Amino acid sequence: MKKESNKVDKTNKSNLSNKSNETKSEPEVQENISNPEPQTPEIPSPSLSTRRVGDQIPQESVEEEKPTSHKVNIGKGHKYGKKYKEIAKLVEKGKIYPLTEAVELTKKTSPTKFDATIELHLRLNLGKKAAEGLRGTLTLPVPVAGKKKIIAAFVDPSKEKEAKEAGAEFVGGEELVEKVAGGWLGFDIAVAAPMMMPKLAKVAKTLGPKGLMPNPKVGTVSEEIGKVIEEIFKGKQEWKTDSFGIAHISVGKVSMAAEDIVKNINVVLEAVSKILPGARSAIVKSMAIASTMGPAIRVKPE
């Protein structure tokens, strides 16, 4: 009996040990399941176009995507056409022409089919005043035919009839000022009666930068509003220098006689001499004339 009981005890002990081993191994399996080893997936490197700031760029991709070199043809100055180059050969480089000869050559070297405008370019000796600029008005003896100027006259009701009869396209008072304040700028020149200037102050920041603000110094503010408008239609024009001290003034058309263009140029030089007293050679640093799209021809100040 004792032997049988010992056998039973041994089998029971073995069963208990097996169960304990099974229970011990279960947590290990659970731990392995619950905490699997992290596996980093293979992420393809982004292309250069999709990378964000801070991304590391592989050296291989940089070498592969280097931009191809392009040959840039950088020329000196503007590239001119064949027709212009042929015409420009008529102008001797470095030569300063007498006024009459320069005008005749300007007419001859006009490359356009239309009646081109001839401009006078004056580099004035303004010294420290170059940044401030210089401006004035003049009336050419031979008017330069071209597009009709559209004039807006800012006047009180008593002068509206006078302005209309003189040829102003738009005439009015406060209502015209309000129209400009709303963004309308459908005119080339503005003239005004003195009593309208305080009301025009409202739109000074709009008209001023565009050169449209009436100014008593250039004769566009006057009690004789009809006379001012008539002078403009007869050829009176305003001129001013740019930031380099150069004035650009229309003095004729290619179709005009050379003598008439010479007259207009002399009037321009006289007008400048009144503002800048002194010898013409001292006032004018350099002078040139050119037609629209034509070569510039240097002129000797006389």
C-alpha angles and dihedrals in degrees: 000000000000090000092052092049090050090052091051091050091051093050091048091050092049092050091049092050091050091051091049090051091051092049091049093051094049096071090050090055091046091049090051091050097043095044106038118179109266113247118202109220118226107257116195114234111256120247121252092257094056100041121115131215109285097026115131112243116214113233091231094059091048092054092047095050100045110139115253116247117250125199110239115204105214111187129191108257127327121343110237129202127249093259093053092048091053092050093045089060087072090065113079111227115243094008120131109210130210111253099254093045091047092053093050091048091049091056090048095050098051106127098192129096092217126072098276125208119243116220131196116217116200123187102201129203097240098147112192091356092068092096091051092050133213127252140178146143133252139176116224116222090223110041117228106239114223143104113356112250116243108221128197115200119202104200143140119260093265092064100039094095092050092051094048093049090051090057107263110158096207123032128177150107130232093348090058090049090052089050090056090046087058091059103269116141104160098148140077101214132024124206127182145186113243093247090060096057096087089054092047089057086082091067099032092111089054099045099034101066090047093051092244101114112114111245129191090211091065095039100252092118113066144132088231093067095161092055092049092053093048092051090053091054090048092059107279109149139175121236133187140171125250126230090283094055094253123137119205112200130174109232104168153323129270089245092058122096114264090236091059092050090050089052091052092049092051090051090052091051091049091051091052091047090057091057095039108035116206142071114328092233089057095045097047115056093184138347134201139167129206140169123232107293090354130120120274117249119203116229131203111235108239 
